[in-house]
């Protein structure tokens, strides 16, 4: 007889203050339309109710501009 397995636990939601509403709505046009049609109160509402479970991106990744990673790596290897 097999033992029932527990479903995987959902990852906790990010802090609301860290959620990038503008990016979320710009990146997910279907969500933007749903919010405009009042199917959801906001992008956060969609993310909390559905988007997190779908694995939708909710923040803009940091962009590292102006760093010469080749030089940094070469210096590190030379140590």
Rosetta constraint file for C-alpha pairs under 8 A:
AtomPair CA 10 CA 53 HARMONIC 7.32 0.50
AtomPair CA 13 CA 48 HARMONIC 7.04 0.50
AtomPair CA 13 CA 52 HARMONIC 7.38 0.50
AtomPair CA 14 CA 18 HARMONIC 6.67 0.50
AtomPair CA 14 CA 19 HARMONIC 6.90 0.50
AtomPair CA 15 CA 19 HARMONIC 6.79 0.50
AtomPair CA 16 CA 44 HARMONIC 7.69 0.50
AtomPair CA 18 CA 59 HARMONIC 7.83 0.50
AtomPair CA 19 CA 44 HARMONIC 7.36 0.50
AtomPair CA 19 CA 58 HARMONIC 6.16 0.50
AtomPair CA 19 CA 59 HARMONIC 6.28 0.50
AtomPair CA 20 CA 24 HARMONIC 6.10 0.50
AtomPair CA 20 CA 58 HARMONIC 6.15 0.50
AtomPair CA 20 CA 59 HARMONIC 5.31 0.50
AtomPair CA 20 CA 60 HARMONIC 7.37 0.50
AtomPair CA 21 CA 25 HARMONIC 6.22 0.50
AtomPair CA 21 CA 43 HARMONIC 5.85 0.50
AtomPair CA 21 CA 44 HARMONIC 6.66 0.50
AtomPair CA 21 CA 58 HARMONIC 7.70 0.50
AtomPair CA 22 CA 26 HARMONIC 6.08 0.50
AtomPair CA 23 CA 27 HARMONIC 5.87 0.50
AtomPair CA 23 CA 58 HARMONIC 7.27 0.50
AtomPair CA 23 CA 59 HARMONIC 6.76 0.50
AtomPair CA 23 CA 60 HARMONIC 6.78 0.50
AtomPair CA 24 CA 28 HARMONIC 5.94 0.50
AtomPair CA 24 CA 43 HARMONIC 6.54 0.50
AtomPair CA 24 CA 57 HARMONIC 7.11 0.50
AtomPair CA 24 CA 58 HARMONIC 5.47 0.50
AtomPair CA 24 CA 59 HARMONIC 7.07 0.50
AtomPair CA 25 CA 29 HARMONIC 6.13 0.50
AtomPair CA 25 CA 31 HARMONIC 6.22 0.50
AtomPair CA 25 CA 32 HARMONIC 4.99 0.50
AtomPair CA 25 CA 43 HARMONIC 6.15 0.50
AtomPair CA 26 CA 32 HARMONIC 7.19 0.50
AtomPair CA 28 CA 32 HARMONIC 6.51 0.50
AtomPair CA 29 CA 33 HARMONIC 6.24 0.50
AtomPair CA 30 CA 34 HARMONIC 6.23 0.50
AtomPair CA 31 CA 35 HARMONIC 6.11 0.50
AtomPair CA 31 CA 43 HARMONIC 6.81 0.50
AtomPair CA 31 CA 46 HARMONIC 7.20 0.50
AtomPair CA 32 CA 36 HARMONIC 6.15 0.50
AtomPair CA 32 CA 43 HARMONIC 7.28 0.50
AtomPair CA 33 CA 37 HARMONIC 6.09 0.50
AtomPair CA 34 CA 38 HARMONIC 6.15 0.50
AtomPair CA 34 CA 39 HARMONIC 5.14 0.50
AtomPair CA 34 CA 40 HARMONIC 6.20 0.50
AtomPair CA 35 CA 39 HARMONIC 5.67 0.50
AtomPair CA 35 CA 40 HARMONIC 4.90 0.50
AtomPair CA 35 CA 41 HARMONIC 6.05 0.50
AtomPair CA 35 CA 42 HARMONIC 5.75 0.50
AtomPair CA 35 CA 43 HARMONIC 6.94 0.50
AtomPair CA 40 CA 45 HARMONIC 6.04 0.50
AtomPair CA 40 CA 46 HARMONIC 5.87 0.50
AtomPair CA 41 CA 45 HARMONIC 5.83 0.50
AtomPair CA 41 CA 46 HARMONIC 7.65 0.50
AtomPair CA 42 CA 46 HARMONIC 6.45 0.50
AtomPair CA 43 CA 47 HARMONIC 6.10 0.50
AtomPair CA 44 CA 48 HARMONIC 5.96 0.50
AtomPair CA 45 CA 49 HARMONIC 6.10 0.50
AtomPair CA 46 CA 50 HARMONIC 5.56 0.50
AtomPair CA 46 CA 51 HARMONIC 5.85 0.50
AtomPair CA 47 CA 51 HARMONIC 3.91 0.50
AtomPair CA 47 CA 52 HARMONIC 5.28 0.50
AtomPair CA 47 CA 56 HARMONIC 7.70 0.50
AtomPair CA 47 CA 58 HARMONIC 7.88 0.50
AtomPair CA 48 CA 52 HARMONIC 6.10 0.50
AtomPair CA 49 CA 53 HARMONIC 7.99 0.50
AtomPair CA 50 CA 54 HARMONIC 6.52 0.50
AtomPair CA 51 CA 55 HARMONIC 6.27 0.50
AtomPair CA 51 CA 56 HARMONIC 5.39 0.50
AtomPair CA 52 CA 56 HARMONIC 5.90 0.50
AtomPair CA 68 CA 72 HARMONIC 6.31 0.50
AtomPair CA 69 CA 73 HARMONIC 5.90 0.50
AtomPair CA 70 CA 74 HARMONIC 6.07 0.50
AtomPair CA 71 CA 75 HARMONIC 6.09 0.50
AtomPair CA 72 CA 76 HARMONIC 6.21 0.50
AtomPair CA 73 CA 77 HARMONIC 6.14 0.50
AtomPair CA 74 CA 78 HARMONIC 6.14 0.50
AtomPair CA 75 CA 79 HARMONIC 6.65 0.50
